[in-house]
Amino acid sequence: MKPLLLLTLLGCLAAALAAPPQKVKWCVKSDQELRKCTDLAAASPAFSCVKKESTLDCIIAIRAGEADAITVDGGDVYTAGLNNYDLQPIIAEDYGTSSETCYYAVAVVKKGSGFGIRDLRGKKSCHTGLGKSAGWNIPIGTLVSMGIIQWAGIEDKPVEEEVSTFFQASCVPGATRGSKLCELCKGDCSRSQKEPYYDYSGAFNCLAEGAGEVAFVKHLTVPDQEKSKYELLCRDNTRAPIDDYKKCHLAKVPAHAVVTRKDPQLAELIWTSVNSVQNFNLFSSEAYAPAKNLMFKDSTQRLVKLPPNTDSFLYLGAQYMSTIRSLKKEQAPGTASNAIKWCAVGHAETAKCDTWSINSVTDDTTSIECQNAPTVDECLKKIMRKEADAMAVDGGEVYTAGKCGLVPVMVEQYDAEQCSSSGGQASSYYAVAVVKKDSGVTWENLKGKRSCHTGMGRTAGWNIPMGRIYEQTKECDFTKFFSSGCAPGAEPTSPFCTNCKGSGKAVGDEDKCKAKAEEQYYGYAGAFRCLAEGAGDVAFVKHTIVGENTDGNGPEWARTLKSDDYQLICPGKAPMAISEFANCHLAVVPAHAVVTRPESRSDVVRILQVQQTFFGASGSDPSFKLFQSQNGNNLLFKDSTKCLQEVSAGKSFDQFLGAEYMEAMNSLRQCSDSTSDLEKSCTFHSCQQA
């Protein structure tokens, strides 16, 4: 009996080991789509098919694990990313040179019909579907924002009701059956292939067959042989030929994307599965005519993998998100408060921020509220999402913030004399490389040495020195240049984490190599400490750091250090004294700056100017000091800050950083490893940069 049991167990084990890999359960919404999916599954065993009635039903099924993936448009990427579904986009469609991973939302009319976009009231309209990007969100959002449709907001009536009184009649698949928004539809007005006027081709046919007078579609919808009969409506009330969509469109919007649960292994399985498909054209629906755009848009040329951790917000971009919010008249989180929400990184900064918040209370009202996040990038995401409003960051982080649509609005000034001058010179500092005197280390023999950095992606500590090294070596793998080091924020397995100190806990130190104050080698003083304590041979910092942490200055660990024991090194020169930074540096770089969303600029500036009159270096209230740190260094602001100065309105992040710094950053960005996931997500396609 026992041998038999053993054989049975071995058989089960063998069967388990031989089990085929998990199939990707693709969600489809129509009989035609199911036919295409079934044919795909026959050609590629990696797939199986799940049929649901609607996109929302598919999103719910994916959330529940009954299905794994579906391709949806931007409006549905937004819906899928809401908290109750929590899906994320992982793959984008690429439409080739016509627009790559974006497309244009356009308004198409028959040539000679003689009206402009401002004359649409009382016309008959054709839409791809309720809540879809090109067919609803963009055109209705545009008409509302231009004041052509005058809608008081959701408190007055739903936007659908306002639209139904604006147009004489419409076909909006997915709208309430029996309403004016379904009057022109040919079938059941559902957001599926059961409605002949659904989707791009359907909305175009609604126009072509004379049911409607304007069709809201994407730029590639009108067939080539038909283009001469149609025109585009432009925002300036003129018309243009169909192929002039780059100049005449309502908006540039992100491509359709595949969404799934937030599971890296599942995302990888879906990506490898779609890439392994052979002898089957994913991007053709010809065999299932008259249906089009089944599973993927027929105009897709290829699929593109999105950067890790791209969520719906980062994929769609702030501009598109605000369009959707305007249609829903959603209040972004926290709009009722007059305070600005400051974002702090880590425990020490949060504690200082809380003290600031308490001290900012006047007449029972606080001017500062605190949010926190584990990293600067997570704080920047909160600011983009309106969950926070502002934070002070270094130049490298200003660059990332700028790429994500934020703007620098105030800059730290380290020269007290400039604070009293209205036209004061903008602050800057020198990025320097520091070594121990008589160590024999020079710029020319740096290769193979151990390095100490303020943090990954930081200006003086990473971007400038690594940009210089890349210019010399053209090698992006900096672990081939330095033998080991400490660069907080690096991957835990990286040689750039080997020499980090962490918080000093003996066991289970979760702060080791993290880009926050709890890592003792983080930031300027931390990188210098790494050198001083022998964990590295060179420290990349700003020019004032050695003086601030030697000769009796600085915290306890620095009390016995002497500034004469350190030197500066720089390309093409012999080591120089610490005081010679003007002659021996790697670059002159911009000061740290406060970043926020463009629309919050004036509020942030106004409140910070009041706060520094109370708590600045020469502030009237001694109970709290904005530019001093009790439990660490450079918390919220650099401790050497004398005041904050306004960055002139309209100054872009690249103008603020300057040509020399932008050149160094663009050079370093040749190395994809030097680009954060956040920046990759923000710059993945050009739709958000519009």
Salt bridges, closest charged atoms under 4 A:
ASP31 OD1 - LYS51 NZ 3.70
GLU53 OE2 - LYS51 NZ 3.93
GLU53 OE1 - LYS194 NZ 3.19
GLU66 OE1 - LYS52 NZ 3.32
ASP68 OD2 - LYS25 NZ 3.59
ASP68 OD1 - ARG261 NH2 2.89
ASP76 OD2 - ARG191 NH2 2.58
ASP86 OD1 - LYS262 NZ 2.87
ASP94 OD2 - ARG302 NH2 3.19
GLU162 OE1 - LYS157 NZ 3.46
GLU209 OE1 - LYS186 NZ 3.16
ASP224 OD1 - LYS227 NZ 2.92
GLU226 OE2 - LYS229 NZ 3.53
GLU231 OE1 - ARG239 NH1 3.00
ASP243 OD1 - LYS227 NZ 2.92
GLU268 OE1 - LYS305 NZ 2.76
ASP311 OD2 - ARG385 NH2 1.86
GLU378 OE2 - LYS381 NZ 3.26
ASP389 OD1 - ARG597 NH2 2.82
ASP394 OD2 - ARG458 NE 3.61
GLU397 OE2 - ARG458 NE 3.98
GLU475 OE1 - LYS480 NZ 3.85
ASP511 OD1 - LYS516 NZ 3.31
GLU533 OE1 - LYS501 NZ 2.99
GLU533 OE2 - ARG529 NE 2.76
ASP537 OD1 - ARG450 NH2 2.93
GLU548 OE2 - LYS542 NZ 3.92
GLU556 OE1 - ARG559 NH1 3.93
GLU599 OE2 - LYS386 NZ 3.80
GLU599 OE2 - ARG597 NE 3.40
ASP603 OD1 - ARG606 NH2 3.23
GLU646 OE2 - ARG601 NH2 2.97
GLU679 OE2 - ARG669 NE 2.73
